[in-house]
């Protein structure tokens, strides 16, 4: 059986979602399909990277936030054979004022309440996804995990915030990690970076998180919000994605063990533009070692 995999976006404006009108692909009755923003995953892409690209290619807009919300599977007939469908669904935040059609595949777009969407001729997968989200409570962008079963909800003012980052020139290539730590009062506590040698960007991201966590323990911090622009890593730490990459399994296990030293923690994804301090530390250590001619 063939399989089709797509990333699909739920873009919201108040109580409405964004639908795109196909320029072709007519269904019974002669009306063009409406569908959620969606597209293929190119070889080598992470699903969230594909989602970011699809939004830009079709709408000319940048995704400011992407949160995995569901996966929808169904089977239909394509000719004489069955076709398996997997739609990975994300809640995507965009600047709705910048939306415009930038792909000839579509002729226009429409914001519509999910309860009214059934009045339109919908593509099959879009219909199924909208039926699910009409009654689904949105997932939080981060979660607080407390080690004590009887712990009370902890106020945000009790938490330090650690921004972490990792990067690779060439992926794989010369790599580094960076961290930036601010206290509950919003003042900087510490920042730094470390050169990792030849590595991949995904491994560097994890080593950045591990180093930030080790710094928290050394500083005696017990309640920490971790923030990173690596959506894959954040989703793995929140239990949304499983860690299957062999090169990440050990460092992921190391991070889980180190987390036992904290009373409470959370992981949140942020846009790259909000992680400039940690990113600067990454580039600083990579530049210093590249200048020495080591790579």
C-alpha positions as CSV (number, residue, x, y, z in Angstrom):
1,X,0.0,0.0,0.0
2,X,1.3,3.5,-0.9
3,X,1.6,6.1,1.9
4,X,1.2,9.8,1.7
5,X,2.6,12.0,4.4
6,X,1.8,15.7,4.8
7,X,2.3,18.5,7.3
8,X,-0.9,20.5,7.9
9,X,-1.3,23.9,9.6
10,X,-4.1,25.3,11.8
11,X,-3.7,29.0,11.6
12,X,-6.1,30.9,13.8
13,X,-7.5,34.5,13.9
14,X,-9.8,34.8,16.9
15,X,-12.3,32.0,16.5
16,X,-11.6,31.4,12.7
17,X,-9.1,29.2,10.9
18,X,-7.4,29.8,7.5
19,X,-8.4,27.8,4.5
20,X,-6.9,28.0,1.0
21,X,-9.0,27.7,-2.2
22,X,-7.5,25.4,-4.8
23,X,-7.0,26.9,-8.3
24,X,-7.8,23.4,-9.7
25,X,-8.8,20.0,-8.4
26,X,-12.5,20.2,-8.7
27,X,-14.8,17.9,-6.8
28,X,-18.4,16.8,-7.5
29,X,-20.6,19.9,-8.1
30,X,-17.9,21.8,-10.0
31,X,-16.5,23.8,-7.0
32,X,-12.8,24.0,-6.2
33,X,-11.7,22.4,-3.0
34,X,-10.8,24.4,0.1
35,X,-8.0,23.0,2.3
36,X,-5.8,23.8,5.2
37,X,-2.3,24.9,4.4
38,X,-0.4,21.7,3.8
39,X,2.6,20.2,2.0
40,X,5.1,17.4,1.6
41,X,8.2,16.8,3.7
42,X,11.3,17.0,1.6
43,X,14.0,14.4,2.2
44,X,16.2,15.5,5.1
45,X,13.7,17.9,6.7
46,X,12.2,17.6,10.1
47,X,8.4,17.9,10.0
48,X,8.4,21.3,11.7
49,X,11.0,22.6,9.2
50,X,8.7,21.4,6.4
51,X,5.7,23.2,8.0
52,X,7.7,26.5,8.2
53,X,8.6,26.2,4.6
54,X,5.1,25.3,3.4
55,X,3.7,28.4,5.2
56,X,6.3,30.7,3.6
57,X,5.9,29.1,0.1
58,X,2.1,29.3,0.0
59,X,1.3,32.4,2.1
60,X,4.5,34.5,2.0
61,X,4.4,34.6,5.8
62,X,6.9,33.6,8.5
63,X,5.7,31.2,11.2
64,X,6.3,32.8,14.6
65,X,5.3,29.7,16.6
66,X,4.7,26.0,15.7
67,X,3.2,23.5,18.1
68,X,2.5,19.8,17.3
69,X,-1.2,19.2,18.1
70,X,-2.3,15.9,16.4
71,X,-1.7,13.3,13.7
72,X,-4.5,12.1,11.5
73,X,-4.4,8.8,9.6
74,X,-6.9,7.4,7.1
75,X,-7.0,5.2,4.1
76,X,-8.7,5.8,0.7
77,X,-8.6,4.3,-2.8
78,X,-6.4,5.7,-5.5
79,X,-7.2,4.0,-8.7
80,X,-7.1,0.2,-8.0
81,X,-4.9,0.4,-4.9
82,X,-5.3,1.7,-1.3
83,X,-3.5,4.9,-0.3
84,X,-2.5,5.4,3.4
85,X,-2.5,9.0,4.6
86,X,-0.7,10.5,7.5
87,X,-1.3,14.2,8.2
88,X,0.9,15.8,10.9
89,X,-1.1,18.7,12.3
90,X,0.5,21.8,13.8
91,X,-1.0,24.9,15.4
92,X,0.9,27.7,13.6
93,X,1.0,31.4,14.6
94,X,1.5,33.9,11.8
95,X,1.0,37.6,11.2
96,X,-2.4,37.4,9.6
97,X,-2.0,40.9,8.1
98,X,0.9,39.6,5.9
99,X,-1.0,36.6,4.4
100,X,-1.1,36.5,0.6
101,X,-1.3,33.8,-2.0
102,X,2.2,33.1,-3.3
103,X,1.7,29.7,-4.9
104,X,-0.2,29.2,-8.2
105,X,-1.7,26.1,-6.7
106,X,-4.2,28.3,-4.9
107,X,-6.4,31.1,-6.1
108,X,-7.5,32.7,-2.8
109,X,-7.8,32.2,1.0
110,X,-10.6,32.5,3.5
111,X,-10.9,32.8,7.3
112,X,-13.8,30.8,8.5
113,X,-15.2,29.5,11.8
114,X,-14.7,25.7,12.1
115,X,-18.4,25.3,12.8
116,X,-19.2,26.9,9.4
117,X,-16.5,25.1,7.4
118,X,-18.8,22.2,6.5
119,X,-20.7,24.7,4.2
120,X,-17.6,24.7,1.9
121,X,-16.4,22.0,-0.5
122,X,-13.6,20.6,1.6
123,X,-10.7,18.3,0.7
124,X,-11.1,15.0,2.6
125,X,-8.1,15.3,5.0
126,X,-9.0,18.9,5.8
127,X,-12.6,17.8,6.7
128,X,-11.3,15.2,9.1
129,X,-8.8,17.5,10.7
130,X,-11.4,20.2,11.3
131,X,-13.8,17.7,12.8
132,X,-11.1,16.8,15.3
133,X,-10.0,20.3,16.3
134,X,-13.6,21.5,16.6
135,X,-13.7,19.7,19.9
136,X,-10.1,19.4,20.8
137,X,-8.5,21.5,23.5
138,X,-5.3,23.0,22.3
139,X,-2.1,21.6,23.8
140,X,0.1,24.0,25.9
141,X,3.4,25.3,24.4
142,X,5.3,24.0,27.5
143,X,4.6,22.0,30.5
144,X,5.6,22.2,34.2
145,X,6.9,19.0,35.7
146,X,7.3,18.8,39.4
147,X,9.1,16.1,41.2
148,X,6.9,16.1,44.3
149,X,3.5,14.4,43.9
150,X,2.0,16.8,46.4
151,X,3.7,20.0,45.1
152,X,1.6,23.1,44.7
153,X,1.5,25.1,41.5
154,X,4.6,27.2,41.4
155,X,4.4,30.9,40.5
156,X,6.4,32.0,37.4
157,X,8.3,34.5,39.6
158,X,10.1,31.6,41.3
159,X,11.7,30.4,38.1
160,X,15.0,31.2,36.5
161,X,15.1,31.1,32.7
162,X,17.9,29.4,30.7
163,X,18.1,30.0,27.0
164,X,20.2,27.3,25.2
165,X,21.4,26.9,21.7
166,X,23.6,24.7,19.5
167,X,24.9,25.2,16.0
168,X,27.0,23.5,13.3
169,X,28.7,25.1,10.3
170,X,28.1,22.6,7.6
171,X,25.9,20.3,9.6
172,X,27.9,18.3,10.3
173,X,30.9,20.6,10.8
174,X,32.6,22.7,13.4
175,X,30.0,23.1,16.2
176,X,29.4,24.9,19.4
177,X,26.9,25.3,22.2
178,X,25.7,28.4,24.1
179,X,23.6,29.3,27.1
180,X,22.2,32.5,28.7
181,X,20.8,32.4,32.2
182,X,18.6,35.0,33.9
183,X,17.2,35.0,37.4
184,X,13.6,35.3,38.6
185,X,14.2,39.0,38.8
186,X,15.0,39.2,35.1
187,X,18.7,40.0,35.6
188,X,21.5,38.1,33.9
189,X,23.3,35.5,36.1
190,X,25.7,33.9,33.6
191,X,26.3,33.2,29.9
192,X,28.8,31.2,28.1
193,X,29.7,28.8,25.3
194,X,31.8,25.8,24.4
195,X,33.4,24.5,21.2
196,X,32.3,20.9,20.4
197,X,34.5,20.0,17.5
198,X,33.0,18.3,14.5
199,X,29.3,17.6,15.2
200,X,25.7,17.9,13.9
201,X,23.4,20.7,14.7
202,X,20.8,18.5,16.5
203,X,23.5,17.0,18.7
204,X,24.9,20.5,19.4
205,X,21.4,21.6,20.5
206,X,21.3,18.8,23.1
207,X,24.7,19.5,24.4
208,X,23.6,23.1,24.8
209,X,20.7,22.0,26.9
210,X,22.9,19.7,28.9
211,X,25.4,22.4,29.6
212,X,22.6,24.8,30.6
213,X,21.2,22.2,33.0
214,X,24.7,21.6,34.5
215,X,25.1,25.3,35.0
216,X,21.8,25.5,36.8
217,X,22.8,22.7,39.2
218,X,26.2,24.4,39.8
219,X,24.4,27.7,40.6
220,X,22.0,26.0,42.9
221,X,18.9,26.8,40.8
222,X,15.9,24.5,41.6
223,X,13.1,25.9,39.4
224,X,14.0,26.5,35.7
225,X,12.2,27.4,32.5
226,X,14.4,26.1,29.6
227,X,13.9,27.9,26.3
228,X,15.3,26.8,22.9
229,X,14.6,27.5,19.2
230,X,15.0,23.8,18.4
231,X,11.4,22.6,18.1
232,X,12.5,19.0,17.7
233,X,14.4,18.9,20.9
234,X,11.6,20.8,22.9
235,X,9.0,18.3,21.6
236,X,11.2,15.4,22.5
237,X,11.8,16.8,26.0
238,X,8.0,17.3,26.4
239,X,7.4,13.7,25.3
240,X,5.6,14.6,22.1
241,X,8.4,13.1,19.9
242,X,10.3,9.9,20.7
243,X,14.1,10.0,20.6
244,X,15.0,7.5,17.9
245,X,18.3,9.0,16.5
246,X,21.2,6.8,17.8
247,X,23.4,9.9,18.3
248,X,20.9,11.5,20.6
249,X,19.9,8.6,22.8
250,X,22.7,8.9,25.3
251,X,22.8,12.7,25.7
252,X,19.0,12.6,26.1
253,X,19.3,10.1,28.9
254,X,22.0,12.2,30.5
255,X,19.6,15.2,30.5
256,X,16.8,13.2,32.0
257,X,19.1,12.1,34.8
258,X,20.3,15.7,35.5
259,X,16.7,16.9,35.7
260,X,16.3,14.9,38.8
261,X,18.3,17.6,40.6
262,X,15.6,20.2,40.0
263,X,12.3,20.6,41.9
264,X,10.4,21.9,38.8
265,X,11.2,22.7,35.2
266,X,9.6,23.4,31.8
267,X,10.6,23.3,28.2
268,X,9.3,25.9,25.7
269,X,10.0,26.6,22.0
270,X,10.8,30.1,21.0
271,X,11.6,31.7,17.6
272,X,15.2,32.1,16.7
273,X,15.0,35.9,17.1
274,X,14.2,35.5,20.8
275,X,17.3,33.4,21.4
276,X,19.9,35.8,20.2
277,X,22.0,35.8,23.4
278,X,22.6,32.0,23.4
279,X,23.1,32.0,19.7
280,X,25.8,34.7,20.0
281,X,27.7,32.5,22.4
282,X,27.5,29.6,19.9
283,X,28.9,31.8,17.1
284,X,31.6,33.2,19.3
285,X,33.2,29.9,20.1
286,X,32.9,28.5,16.6
287,X,34.4,31.7,15.1
288,X,37.3,31.6,17.6
289,X,38.2,28.0,16.6
290,X,37.7,28.4,12.9
291,X,40.0,31.5,13.0
292,X,42.7,29.3,14.5
293,X,42.6,27.2,11.4
294,X,41.6,24.0,13.2
295,X,38.7,23.5,10.7
